């Protein structure tokens, strides 16, 4: 089977605090280190009541300090929200503290709504300069060049591995042109997945970082001791996505017995489309579904995102699908 990794959104359950969620993520990272997962990523989101990973580099530092060998990274940092030099300094600092354990996935979406994007002082035009800013960031992480006047300190010479994230053909094209690994957001935007994979592989140009194409796909996974319990726990995710369709994001709700009573047909259609590749089942079934998805797509790696109301249920899900099983 393809390599398997974890994408942690640091979910905040209804009635819990951001501190609770962060401590749960530390416990999960420590357990993941013993379960054979390839990497552990966190994602930048802002003004999301149910996600506690806004200060992504800070959270990565906390998890790195609490683990010993786990590869940690951003999946991703939304580069147009930040000056490339600052990102280089942040991840250069992490790489200096935890050599060989830090990597950096980059996206161009705001990771939030338009009003919050303005509060971040994000210039919408900067998304159009994403390719140039990725290369600027690369230059700060590379060894110093003769005559270079601006250096990331720490950062220079760390050569933190970069990834391009995407949910459309743009990211695939850029990752191919720069010879970087590509991670597609099929866990919430599946429509262009196959086309993006094809474009990336067909147009890939080898680079100093990567000799051949490498594709990682996001996938929602909810595993439990029984399929019935897994499906019940998955209703928390279904409610979250229905709430997003309604424009009312919130904390992770408790599972419910009847999801059909919660959403309208239109909400169900939109949420179900976004969750088209979600995997739900008992441990054996979930592992089989993961293997089948990897084989069907030809993915080199899958990165599983599991969101549950109960942190113990999330830990159990990752234990049931772990590569070490």
Secondary structure, DSSP 8 states (H G I E B T S, - for coil): --EEEEEE--B-BTT--HHHHHHHHHHHHHHHHHHT-S-EEE----S-TTB--SSHHHHHHHHHHT-SS--EEEEEEEGGGS-HHHHHHHHHHHHHHSTTSEEEEEE-S-SS-HHHHHHTT--GGGGGGHHHHHHHHHHHHS---TT-----TTTTT---EEEEEESSHHHHHHHHHHT-EEEE-TTT--TTHHHHHHHHHHH----SS-SS--EEEEEEEEEESSHHHHHHHHHHHHHHHHHHHTT---SB----S-GGGTS-HHHHHHHHHHTTT-EEEEHHHHHHHHHHHHHHHT-SEEEEE---SSHHHHHHHHHHT-TT-
